[in-house]
Amino acid sequence: MNIAGIHTTKPRTQRYVDAFVKGTPGVSKIYQFRELQELPPEDLTMYGILAGSGEIYKRCEQEKKDFYFMDHGYFTNAHDTPHWLRITKNAHCQTKLTNTNPDRYEKYFKRDLKPWKKDGKKILVLPPTNAIAGFFNATNWVHKTIKVLKENTDRPIDIREKPYNPTTATDYVGATVKVDKPTNHQPTINWNEYFACVTYNSNTMVESFTNGVPVFCEPNVCGATPIAETDFTKIEKPRYEDRIALFSNLAYNNWTIKEMADGTAWRMLNEG
């Protein structure tokens, strides 16, 4: 089996693609997105959804071709040493409990979990970024979500966009690229105020769970799915389930750039 990587125009992320491909069996090969006329024969790996990666992701889905998608880790930013990334086969993120052994979680990501908070007064809504909304055709998500919430709760609702949330455009070769805009600096979230967190797919769900605030999310696109409620009409009846099991599962789908290069990520993804 041969795995090939897709390079875009973002040098900072190409090293992650290179590392993963290096750790896979077979002949390593890298393709330039802007030179591709059709999908290569190999299974593919790409980072993120911008600069052409998202277009390859969708073409792999359309052609029922295996791919390995990587992006920022569930617990940390990919660009911070030791560069933790999530990698998922044929999906945007891990949405099923497949391994709840806590050893990786306890070694690398263990956190002090606060008791479930059931006395919060407000609902926190975390919309998809502009890039994610466009990629998953979810540009109307906020409007629809707020409508459902207001029909099912009288609690105040806070909407908080990701501070850095550039708009997107399509460039001359059909790649989705970001159009920068200033970062909207916001105060730290006061989790004591919230009864529940409703998100499209933000990894802030880890912080929410850590602070004892239950999560509602969209199924199939959010790592919180296994223990979150996905029916927003049940906003007054959150799920309070096993956070350590979820975090342990996410830890087993999260690798450093070193683990990618030495084949650990590949083996864990394909051999268990």
N, C-alpha and C positions, 0 to 999 in steps of 0.2 A: 504493500500500500504506500503510495506517495502522497505527501502533503505539500502544497505550495502556498506561499504567502502572497498577499496583495499589498503592494506599496502604493501610497497615495502621495500627496504633496506635503505631508506633515512629518518632517524628519524625526521629531521627538517621539512619535509613536511607531516608527518603522523598526526601532530596536526591539520592541516587544514581539512584533511579527517575526523578525529574524530569530529571536531566541526560541520561540515556540517551534518554528520549523526546524531549527537545529536539533531539537530534542525529539523529533519524530523519526520513525524508521523510513528506510528508502532514501531515494535521492532528493536532496533539498533543492528547492527552486523558488525563485521570487519573480513575480510578474508586476509590471507597472500598469496601474489602472488605466492611465491615459493612452496606453498602447494596445489595449485589449479590444478586439473586434467581437470575440465570443468567449465564453467561459473555457478555461483550460481543462484538460482531462483529469487533473488531480483533484482531490478534495482540497478545499481552500480554507484559509484562515485570514481574518481581517480584524482591525481594531476600530471600534466606534462606528458611527453611522454617517460621518461627514467626509467630505473630500473624495467620495467615490466608494468608500467602504459600504455604505448603506445600499448603494445601487447593486453591488456584488451580492450582498446579503439577500436582497429581494430576488435577484436573478437565480440564486441558488435555490431559494424556496420554489420559485416558479418551475424550475427544471428538475425539482426533487433531487437535488445534489447535496451530499453531506458537506457541512461546513463547520468551522469552529470560530465562534464569535467571542471576542475579548473586549473588555472595557474596564473602567475603574473597579477596584475591588469593592466588596460589600461593606468593609469596615474602614478602609483607608483610601486615600487618593493614589492612583497608579503612579504618579510622577514623584512621589516621595519615596526615598530609600526605605526598605529594600524592593520597592516597586511591586506591590501586591495587585494582581489583576484577577478578575473573575473570567473564567473561560467556560463557555457552554456549547455543547454540540447541538447544532440545528435549532437554536433558540437564543433569545436575547438575554435571558437570565435563568437561574435555576428556580423552578416553581414547584418542585416535588421533594418530599423528604426521601432521600435515598441512602443517607448514611448519617446516623445521629451519634456516632462515637464521639465523645467530647474531647479526645486527646489533642487534636489540632486547635480547637477553640481555646482550651485551657492553656496551651503552650504559647499561642500567639495573640489571641484576641480577648481573653477573659476580661470581663468587666463586672462592676458592682451593680447588680440588678436591683432596682428599687421595687418595693411592693407595688402590686397593681393599684393604680390610682382610680378610685371610683367616685371621688367628690369634686372633680374638675367641673367647671361651669360652661366652658366653651368648646367649640369644634374647630380644629385646625385643618384647613384644606391646603394641600400642596399640589398645585397643578403640574402638568407635564411641561418641560421646557419647550420653547418654540421648535427646536429641532426634533424632539421626541413627538410632539403633537403632529408635526408634518409627516414624520416617518410612519407613524401608526394611524394616520387619518383621525386624529383625536382633537382637532382644533376647536370643537364645540364641547369638549369634555367639561370645562368649568361651568358653562351655562347649564348643561344638563344635570350635572352633579348638584349644583346649588339648588336647582328646582326640586330635585328629589329630597334633598336634606330638609329644605324648608317645609315640605309636605309631611315630614315625619318627625320633626323636632322643633321646639321653640327656643333652643339654645342659640346664643350668639355665635356667629361664624366668622372666623378670621381667614382670609385668603392670603397666602404668603408665597410669592414667586421665588424661584431660585435667584439669589443675588446677581449672579452672572448669567444672563439669559439672552444671548445674541439672537437676532432674527436670522433667517436663512434665505438663500437665493440659489438658483441653478446656474452653474457656469457654462462655458462654451462647449464642454464635452459631456454635459449632462450630469455632472457631479453636484451634490448638495453641499454648499459652502456656507460658512457663517458670515454674517455681516455684523461686525462688532458694534456694541453700544456700551456706554458706561455701566460699571457695576453698581447695582442698587444696594448700597450698604444698609444692613438692617440690624437691629439689636438682637442679641442672643434670645432664642426661644425660651420662654418661661414655661416649662412643662407643667408646673403646678396649676396653671390656669386651665388645662385642657382635659376634657372628658374622653375625647377620641381624636385620632389623627386620620384624615381621609386623604389618600394620595393616589395618583395615577401609577407611578412606579418609582418614586424617589427612594434612594438608599437612606434618606433621613429616617426611614422606618426603623432602622437599627437604633438610632438615638431615641426614637419614640418608645419602642419596646423597652429599652434600657431604663428609661425614666418611668416605666410603669403605665404608659399611655397606650391603650390598645389601638390597633390599626385596622382600617378599612382600605381595600385596594382593588385595583382592576386585576382579574385573573389573567394568567398566561403572560403577563409582562412585568410582574413585581415579585421580588424575592420573598416578600412577606406572605405570599399567598397561602402556604400550608397552615398557618395559624391565624390568618387574618379573616375578617368577614368580607365577603365580596358582594353581598346584597346590601346596597346603601339604604334601602327602606328599613333596615334593621338597625339604624344608627343608635337607637336607645338600648340596643341589646348587643354590645360588643362581645367578641370571643376573648376569653382569658385563658390562653393555652400555654404549652410548654415552650418558653423562650429559649432555654438552653438547647433543646432539641433542634430548634430552628437555626440558632447560631452555630451549633455544631455541624449541621448540614451545610450551611453556607461556608464554613471554614474548610470543608472538604471539597469545595468548588472554587477555591481561592488559592492562587499560587504566586510565588515571587518570580522575578525574572530569572533568577538562578535555577529555580525548580523547573522552569520552562525549558531552559537551555540544556539541563542535564537529563531531561526525559521524564522527570517525576510527574509533571502535569499530564503528559501524554499517557503514561501508564495508569495513573489514577482515573483519568477520563475513560479509558478503554478497557482496562483490566480489573478495575475495582480495587 
